[in-house]
Amino acid sequence: MKSLFIFSKCLLLLTLSISAKGDEHKKAKAWEHFVSDYSKQVRQKLKEKSIPGAALSITHVKYGDIAKGYGKTKVKKGRPVNGQTRFRLASVSKTFAGSLTAKLAADEKVDLDKYVADYLPIFRGSQYAPLRVFHLLSHSSGLVPNAYDNLIESRMEYDNIYPRLLKVDRLCRPGICYGYQNVMFSLIGNVINQATGLSYDTWLNEFIFKPLGMKEAGLGYEHMTKDDNFALPHVKGRKYWHTAKLKKHYYKVAPAAGVNASAEDMVIWLKAQLGLYPSVLSLDALTIQSRPFTLTKRELRRRVWKKYVEQAHYGLGWRIYSFEGETIYYHSGWVQGYRTDVAVIPSLGIGFSLLLNAESGLINQLTTDFLRKAIDVAREVEPH
């Protein structure tokens, strides 16, 4: 009788094990089918709009990654875009600044609550003396939006631009209102240099890119053009896309817009945001960067996805949304000739990035479609 009981118990466990494996196989197949269909959708939409080139990165903590290139690096005589082709990330660069600063804060090398003036004496005695480090990265300095972006586009060096901010009357006290910045945001590079004795470039290259194995990632114009496997910018004429000159302007604000990376690099970056590289980005760092510092009501009115977003904030270099009931971390980028998007859904273990070498609003539709469908698929295979 006892042996019969043991046999029955073993049979039950075996049945449950087979069932679990079958369920997991179905979930993996469902995700694989979704990614395949979405990749085809991207290819078709890019073709319809004659977009010169694109790089797509998708990761799932259980079901793997894809890093794909589409099209050409330039419309005439360009080389095919592949997984190693570098794209300019534009303002998606802010996610790297936010994560790096959160890492330094977790390691007690930078104090987010300290006054900026403690690191940069030029702010002492000014109307921005109350400015704290976290205000820089959360766009809550009190400045009018995009202050002195026009000077970024001039020949003036960054070190001659940012002191002018002290003369701009603030709209509100730091921490009260939201105003998107590039010049003020990039002061985090100066803060990091003063706090640690190492430059922003050194920290990003030696403590983020290299340990993560982001082989094509780097900062600046010279890095972008080190060989011919980079996507050139494109602007739309009356009917056709035209290759534009790669401009250096926004590279001068490296934390805000200075990073270049490939599809393969972005897969790694997404996985780091999902906690898969804790030696580089710890759970403490990821928690710090995702604190919702600043309310951004305007984002609730974005035309393409306003019916999906319930809440919108800005953390440290990352936008934080409640999208169809899921918390997502997101950022977009736009500089002449490029559009970029990155999104992470931590609770579902999903990451997404799309990089275009063209100024096309198509990216809004493609990103929204991915988020909606990925959430639906994840909820079907793993109900909350």
N, C-alpha and C positions, 0 to 999 in steps of 0.2 A: 504493500500500500504506500509506504514511504517512497519507494523508488518511482511509483506511478506519479506521485505528487511532484517530485523533483523533475521528472520527465516533462510533465505538463507545464511547469514553471519555465523550464528551458525553452520549450516550444513557443510559449507566449513571448518570451524575451526575443527569440529569433524572429518571430512574426513582426513584433514592434520594430525591431532593427531594420528589417527588410522594408517595412512601410515607411520608416523615417528616411531611408536612403532613396526610396522612390519619390517621396515628397521633395527632397532636396534636389533630386535630378529634375523634377518638373519645374522647380523654382529657377534653377540655373538655365534651363531651356527657355523659360518665359523671358528671362532677362536677355539672354543671347538673341532671341527673336526680336525683342524690342530694339536692341542696339543695332542689329542688322537693318531693320526697317528704318530706323532714324538716320543711319549713315546714308542709306539710299535717298532719303528725303533731302538731306543736306546736299548731296551731289546734284539732285534734280533742281533744287531751288537755286543753287549757285550757277548752274547752267542756264536757267531761265533768265537770271539777272546778269549773265555774262561776267560774274565776279572773277577777277584774274586768278586769285589763289586763296587758300584757306588751310587752317590746321585745326583738327578736331581731336580733343582728348576727353576720354570718359573712363572713369574707374568705379569699381564696386568692390568693397572690401572682401566679399566672398567669391564674386564671379569674374574677377579679372579686369583687364584694362584694354583700351585701344588707343593708338596714337596714329592718326591718319593725315596725310596731306592730299590736297585737291588742287588741280590747276597748275598754274605757272608762277614763277617768282616775278615775272613781268609779262605784259601782254604780247610783246614782240620779242622773239628770240630769248625768252626766259627759259630757265631750266625747270623741270617738274618739282613741285613742292613735295618734300618727303618728311619723315618724322623728325629729321635733324635740322630742317630749315628754320632759320631764326626769323621771328617776327618782332616788331616793336610792340611792347605791351601797353604803352601809354599809361593811363591812370591805374591800370591793373597793377602797376609797379607799387602803388600805395599799400597793397596787401603784404608785400615783402617788407616794407618799412614798418608796418604795424606788427607783423609777426616777429621781426627782429627785435623791436623795442620791447615787446611783451616777453621775449626770451631774456633780454637783458634785465628787465624788471624782476622776472622770476628768479634770476641769479643775483639779484640785489646789486647790479652794476649801474642801473639807472633808476631813479626814484620818480615815478609818474606824478606824485603829488607835490614834488618840489616846484618852486617857482622857476620859470625859464631864466629869470634874472640871476638865479643862483649859478647857472651854467654860463650864461651870456650876459655879462655886466652892462652891455649897451642898453638893456631893458630897464635897468634900475632908474627909479625916479620918473619913468615915463607913464603915460596912461595905461600901458600894457604891463606895468609892474606886477599886477595880480595874476598874470597869465601863468598857468601851470603846464607842465610837460604834456599831460594828457589832453589839454585843450588843443595843442598843435595837431595831434593825430585824429581828433574827433571833430575837427572843423567847428569848434566852439570858441574861437578866439574873440569873437565880437566884431570882427572885421566885415566890411562889405564883401559879398561874394567875389571871388576871382580877382582879388586886389593885386594890381600890377602885373596881371598876365600879359598885358601889352608890352611890358618891358622884357618879359621872357622872350618875346618874339623879336626883340631888338638885338643889337650887338652888345648890349650892356652885360657885364659879368654879374653872376649871382651875388657876389660879395658887395657889389655896388647897388644892388636892387633892394635887398631885404632891409637895410637901415631906413629906407624911405617909408616902410610900413609904420614906423613910430610917429610919423607926421599925419597919418590918416586917422581922422576921427572915427572912433568905434561906434557901432550901432547899438551895442549893449555891453554889459559887463561880461567878461569871459565866463563861459558855462551856461549862459542864458539862451542865446539864439544860435541858429545854425547858419553858417556861411561857408560854402565850399571854397577851398584854397589850394593853391599850388606853391606860391612863394612862402607863405607862412608855414604850411605843412612841411616843407623841405628843411626848415630850421631844425628838424629832428636830427638831421645829419650833423649839424654843428653841436647840438647837445650831446650826441653820442661820442663825438670826438673829444669834447671837453671832459666828459664823465669818465672815459675809459683810456684816453690817450691813443686810440686807434681810429682811423678814418672810417666813415660809413662804408666806403668801397671795400676796405679790408674786412670789416665784419661780415658784409654780405657775401663776399667771395670765399673767405676762409672758413666761415662758421655756418653758412647756409648752403651755398651752391656746391662747394666741394664735398662736404660730408654727406650731402643728400645724393651726390652723383649726378647733378644737373649739368651735363657736359657742355651744352651749348649756351647756357645762361650766363649773362654778364651785364655790365653797365656801359653805356655810352656809345658814341658814334664809331669810334675806332674798333670797339668790340663787334659791333653790328656788321661792319664791312671788312672783317679780317680775312674772309674768303668770299667766293661768289654764291655760297648757299644761304642767301638771305632774301627775304621777300621785299621787293621795292614797293613804295607807296603808289596808290592810284587815285585819281580824282575823275569825276564824270564830266564829260563834255556834253554837247547837245544830245549825242546818241551813243557815244562810245567811251570806254574807260581809257584814260591816258596815264602813262607812267610819269610820276612827278619826281622832282628832286628830293632826295632824302635830306631833310633839314636837321641841323644840330640844335636848334633853339631849345626845345623842351628837355634835351639831355642835360642842360645846365641845372635843372631841378631834379637831381637823381632820385631822391626818395619819392617824389611825386610822379615822375614819368620817365625814369632812366633805364628801366630793365628791358633786356631783349631775351627771348627764350623760344624754344621749339615745342612742338607737340609732345615729344617724349619728355622734355623737361617739365611741362605742365602736368603730365600724369603724376610725376614724382611730387610736384608741389601740392597737388590735390590729395595725394596719399598722406603727405606730411600733415595737412590740415585735418585729416581724419584720424590722426593719432598713431600712424603706422611707423613713425620715426621718432620715438620719444627721446632718444639721445640728442636729437637736434631741436625738436619742438616738443617740450614736455606738456603733460596735461595742465600743469600750472600756467604755462605760457599760453596755451590755447584758451584756457578759461579767462585769463586776463584780457586777451585781445578781443574776446567776444562779449565783454561787458557793454551793455547798451548805453553809452555815454550821452548821446545827443538824439533828441526826437527829430525826425525828418518827415514832417507831414506831407511835404510836396511830393515825395516819392509815392504816396498813396494815389496820386492822380496821373501816374504814367499811363499813357493811352493803351499800350499793348496789354498790360497786366493789372490794371487798376481793380478789376473785378476779382483778382486772386489774392491780392496783398491786403492783409488786415491790420498789420502794424509795421512801422518802419523806423529804424534807428541807425545811428552810426557808432561803431565801436572804435577800435584802434586800427585804422586803415582798411576796415571792412564794413560794408553795409550789413545790417542785420534785419531780416524781414520775417514776418509770419506769413507764409505763402501756403494757402490752402491748408492751414492748420499745422504746417511743418515750419520749424525754424531753419532758415537758410542763411548762409553767409555768401555775400555777393559783391562783385564790383565790375564796373564797365570801364572801358577806356576809349578815348577818341583823340587822335592827333592827326594832322594832315596826312591823308592817304591810308589810315588804318582804323579799324574798329575791333575791339576786343571785349570778351566777356569771360568771367569766371564765377562759378557757383559751387557751393558745398552744402550737402544736406546731411549733417552729422548723424542724426538719429537713424537714418536709413543707410549710412555708409556709402553715399554716392557723391561723386565729384564730376564736374563738367567744365570744359574750357573750349571756347571757339575764338579763333584769331583770323581776321580778314586783312588782306592788304588792299583794301578799298573802303572808301567812306560810304558804306551802304547801311540803310536802316533795316535791311533783311535780317541782320543779326538779332534784332529785338524779337522778331517772330520766331526765329529758330531757337533762341534760348528759352523763350516762354513755352514753346511746344515741348522742348526737352523736359523742363521742370514739371509741367503738368502730367505728361505721359509717364515720366520716371516715377513720380509719386503714385500715380494710379497703379502701375505695374507692381511697385513695391508693396502697396497695400493689398493687392490681390494675392500675392504669393506669401506675404507675411503680415496678416491682418493685425492691426494695433489692438 
